[in-house]
Amino acid sequence: MADARKNIVLRFGIVYTIICLSFLAVVYKIIVIQFVERDNWMALAAQSIKTNITVKPNRGNILACDGRLMASSIPTYYIYMDLRVPALHEKEGKLFKNNIDSVSMYLSAFFKDRTPFEYKTAITKAYNTGKGEFQLIPRRITYAELKEMKTFPLFRLGRNKSGLITKEQFRRVKPFGSLASRTIGDIYADESKGGKNGIELFFNKELLGTPGVSIRQKVANSYMETVQVEPTDGMDITTTIDINLQDIAEKALLDSLKAFDAASGYVVLMEVHSGEVKAIVNMQQNADKSYSESKNGVVSDMVEPGSTFKVASLMVALDDGKVKITDSVDTGNGLYSFGTAVMRDHNANHGGYGRISVANAIHASSNVGISKIIVRAYGNNPSEFVDRLHDMKLNEPLNLEIPGTATPQIRHPKDKSRYWSATTLPWMSIGYETEIPPIYTLTFYNAIANNGKMIKPLFVKSISKNGQIIKTFTTETIKESICKPTTLRDIKEVLPGVIEGKLGTAHNMKSKFVRIAGKTGTAQISKGALGYKSGGKTHQVSFCGYFPADDPEYSCIVVIREPRIGYPSGGKMAGSVFKNVAERVMALKSNLKPNMLDNDSTIKAPGDPYLKSGNYKSLQTVMTDLKLPLPSFPTDWVKSFATEKQIEVEPIQIQGKKVPDLKGMGAKDAVYLAESLGLYVRVEGRGKVISQNIAPGTLAKKGSILSINLQ
């Protein structure tokens, strides 16, 4: 019994000793951790917690006047594969080997940027080298594309088994493409840097929003992020732009720019009484002869306005009582010397206009006539003339919602920094010796249409947050009246004569549907120190005015710079665009139909109807519905073209496995034919096929990529 008791005491003593030693060991470890290893453990803890992480807010939207999106931020994704995940390497990589062929085929068929073999080779190489983040697609993909990808073999098993990694990025998109693109503006790739130009830059603070703050902490071997301060999303900007009117203006301008091979062109359409800009187009020619909006020249270009300025000159003289609209002026043979320089009218080679009325001097756009009127009235005191131009606020900064807006430069005789010569006043009176951005010229003509009240062009209607209006922008008056009522009456009676008068320079603009008033402008472009004659003559043609002439609703300016085809003419070139815009804008407000409007006679139209090559049966169905004749043809695939009398077709040769000639086809037919040969098709552009990278007649190799360009 004693031995048993001793054994119990001994065992208890051993256990007690172990417990005491363990306790002392724990105390010792606590002391070591607390005082000896404290700094190391604190540093390790700091690595597991990351504070003050910026949470980006959503950038606000830019909207058209009817609420349609013109710029918005949408999520996009970079796609990677973590090829080190254990599931891909278990059982000698069975999961990877069983799925690599199928996933490569799916990726190739969906993205059409690489063949299945190329995908398989790249992914397998990354797998064998144990790459942690292998980028699958070399671009950002949309949410819809990501959603589709997650249904592919392997990827449908989830991230832990497939290693699929997504990294979200936001991309700024413009749903209506080029429409008012430069006015809307662009942002930097890093949205936190904000806007680069246009409304995106001017209202960057409102659009950007306020970032939030979060903390990221490692818990159970994974990171969790907790938002401490919620981000505040950016506000929405509602513009004055009307998508329908913008589309009309852009198409009308582009058709003319292409027809005349012009370097650039601008159109601005504004509501007369509100000043709201309903359409603004800025197109510059690219190296490949295409056009895009690369700058907002309508507000930034410092250009000599040319003959559109003659109306301002005449307004000054009429308002000061220096001349009456019924007076006459002798233009002689169209040539007249001012100082040492000779001014000429555009018809000087036909003997000039002789003696004409002051009104006809505007109708005929007589340089000699207008200059003689102004020199006779202000030759002894040119400061009086320039002061009156300033009084009409033609040099007043507009402070528009578009960054980079230039301020007019109207020379003054008292400015000693530039020499005032005997030729300055006469040439200034006809739109030279001054530099005025097109938007200012439009503001002046809009004041004429608005019964003399000059108002500031308005690009933005409101700022809102979650549908609630935060701030509204209203019409801002620059000057209640730019001239006397009698002067305004005379000017408004004169301007329709530019289109309707016997000597008018824009007869082609006369419309059966809307009465137009305004003034043409044709000016040589100065090349700075090289003058006006370097490398041949280059011109700017323009038309500025309003419609309907009797009860104006819209004012508009059209500017075309450096047309290379045709004789430079403000009436025929810029005027044709103006008429096109005016008729189609008014058609939207009436029961007129597009086919009732005249075609632009200055632009050669393609054959009517416009047809694409392709499947004969599909073409036959369309022509039957249109009740148009089409010759019968036994071949499935045909080329079609229109002659003056009828539609003609000819067969497209389909020879076994050889690549056919796809030119002239639409995307649907071209892709069908190519894929039936086992080719993978990459499509660029829209319209009809204009080129293909594999020549017709080449033997098709299954899996090869065929690139087709459409236009």
Secondary structure, DSSP 8 states (H G I E B T S, - for coil): -HHHHHHHHHHHHHHHHHHHHHHHHHHHHHHIIIIISHHHHHHHHHHHEEEEEEE------EE-TTS-EEEEEEEEEEEEE-TT-GGGTHHHHHHHHHHHHHHHHHHHHHH-SS-HHHHHHHHHHHHHTT-S-EESSSS-EEHHHHHHHTTSTTGGG-HHHH-EEEEEEEEEE-TTTTTTHHHH--B-SSGGG-BSSHHHHHTHHHHH-B-EEEEEEEETTEEEEEEEE--B---EEEES--HHHHHHHHHHHHHHHHHHT-SEEEEEEEETTT-BEEEEEEEEE-TTS-EE--S-HHHH-----GGGGHHHHHHHHHHTTS--TT-EEE-TTSEEEETTEEEE-TTGGGT---EEEHHHHHHTT-HHHHHHHHHHHHTT-HHHHHHHHHHTTTT-----SSTT----EE--TT-TTS---TTHHHHHHTT-SEE--HHHHHHHHHHHHTTT-EE--B-EEEEEETTEEEEE----EEES-SS-HHHHHHHHHHTTHHHHSTT-S-GGG--SS---EEEEEEEE---GGGTT-TTS--EEEEEEEEESSSS--EEEEEEEE---SS---IIIIIHHHHHHHHHHHHHHTSS--GGGS---TTS----SS---BEEHHHHHHHHHHTT------S-SEEEEEE-SS-EEEEE----TTB----TTB-HHHHHHHHHTTT-EEEEEESSSEEEESS-TT-B--TT-EEEEEE-
